[in-house]
Amino acid sequence: MIRFKRPIEYELTPDSIEVGTHWLSVHLKNTGGDHLKNLNIKIHSLDSVHISFRNPNHYIHDLEPDGEKYLDVEVEANKTSHLYISIRGR
Protein backbone atom coordinates (compact mmCIF):
# COMPACT_ATOMS: atom_id res chain seq x y z
CA MET A 1 0.00 0.00 0.00
CA ILE A 2 1.36 3.43 -0.93
CA ARG A 3 1.06 5.98 1.86
CA PHE A 4 1.24 9.73 1.43
CA LYS A 5 2.06 12.49 3.86
CA ARG A 6 2.94 15.80 2.29
CA PRO A 7 5.51 16.20 0.79
CA ILE A 8 6.56 12.53 0.72
CA GLU A 9 5.03 9.36 -0.67
CA TYR A 10 6.33 6.07 0.70
CA GLU A 11 5.74 2.34 0.46
CA LEU A 12 7.09 -0.51 2.57
CA THR A 13 6.87 -3.88 0.82
CA PRO A 14 5.84 -6.17 2.37
CA ASP A 15 4.33 -4.49 5.45
CA SER A 16 3.96 -7.81 7.28
CA ILE A 17 6.30 -10.79 7.36
CA GLU A 18 6.23 -14.45 8.27
CA VAL A 19 8.86 -16.47 10.16
CA GLY A 20 12.28 -16.57 8.46
CA THR A 21 14.74 -14.25 6.74
CA HIS A 22 13.28 -11.72 4.31
CA TRP A 23 14.24 -8.68 2.26
CA LEU A 24 12.10 -5.55 2.56
CA SER A 25 11.93 -2.70 0.10
CA VAL A 26 11.22 0.94 0.97
CA HIS A 27 10.24 3.26 -1.88
CA LEU A 28 10.34 7.02 -1.19
CA LYS A 29 9.24 9.84 -3.50
CA ASN A 30 9.46 13.59 -2.92
CA THR A 31 6.11 14.93 -4.15
CA GLY A 32 6.79 18.52 -3.09
CA GLY A 33 8.55 21.37 -4.85
CA ASP A 34 11.44 21.70 -2.36
CA HIS A 35 14.48 19.54 -1.66
CA LEU A 36 14.08 17.28 1.38
CA LYS A 37 17.29 17.28 3.39
CA ASN A 38 18.83 15.03 6.02
CA LEU A 39 16.18 12.31 5.92
CA ASN A 40 16.57 9.63 8.58
CA ILE A 41 14.48 6.56 7.69
CA LYS A 42 13.98 3.87 10.32
CA ILE A 43 12.06 0.60 10.08
CA HIS A 44 10.11 -0.56 13.14
CA SER A 45 8.14 -3.60 14.19
CA LEU A 46 5.12 -3.86 16.46
CA ASP A 47 6.94 -6.83 18.05
CA SER A 48 10.61 -5.89 18.46
CA VAL A 49 11.37 -8.95 20.61
CA HIS A 50 10.88 -11.41 17.72
CA ILE A 51 12.13 -9.22 14.84
CA SER A 52 15.72 -8.21 14.14
CA PHE A 53 16.93 -5.97 11.33
CA ARG A 54 20.38 -6.08 9.73
CA ASN A 55 20.37 -2.31 9.30
CA PRO A 56 17.08 -0.63 10.29
CA ASN A 57 18.40 2.93 9.77
CA HIS A 58 19.02 4.69 6.46
CA TYR A 59 20.08 8.23 5.71
CA ILE A 60 19.39 10.34 2.61
CA HIS A 61 21.27 13.64 2.44
CA ASP A 62 19.13 15.23 -0.30
CA LEU A 63 15.97 14.08 -2.06
CA GLU A 64 15.22 16.47 -4.91
CA PRO A 65 11.67 17.40 -6.06
CA ASP A 66 10.10 14.41 -7.87
CA GLY A 67 13.16 12.39 -6.81
CA GLU A 68 12.80 8.74 -5.82
CA LYS A 69 14.92 6.41 -3.68
CA TYR A 70 14.71 2.68 -3.05
CA LEU A 71 16.14 1.13 0.12
CA ASP A 72 16.53 -2.59 0.88
CA VAL A 73 16.63 -4.08 4.38
CA GLU A 74 17.20 -7.64 5.52
CA VAL A 75 15.06 -8.83 8.44
CA GLU A 76 14.97 -12.00 10.54
CA ALA A 77 11.61 -12.92 12.07
CA ASN A 78 10.86 -15.55 14.72
CA LYS A 79 7.17 -14.68 14.68
CA THR A 80 4.71 -13.07 12.24
CA SER A 81 4.62 -9.30 12.68
CA HIS A 82 3.59 -6.02 11.07
CA LEU A 83 6.17 -3.37 10.16
CA TYR A 84 6.15 0.40 9.70
CA ILE A 85 8.64 3.17 8.98
CA SER A 86 9.39 6.58 10.45
CA ILE A 87 10.90 9.43 8.44
CA ARG A 88 12.49 12.52 9.97
CA GLY A 89 14.10 15.40 8.13
CA ARG A 90 13.56 18.89 6.84
Sequence and secondary structure as in RCSB ss.txt:
>XXXX:A:sequence
MIRFKRPIEYELTPDSIEVGTHWLSVHLKNTGGDHLKNLNIKIHSLDSVHISFRNPNHYIHDLEPDGEKYLDVEV
EANKTSHLYISIRGR
>XXXX:A:secstr
  EEETTEEEEEESSEE SEEEEEEEEEEE SSS EEEEEEEEEES TTSEEES  EEEEEEE TT EEEEEEEE
EESS EEEEEEEE  
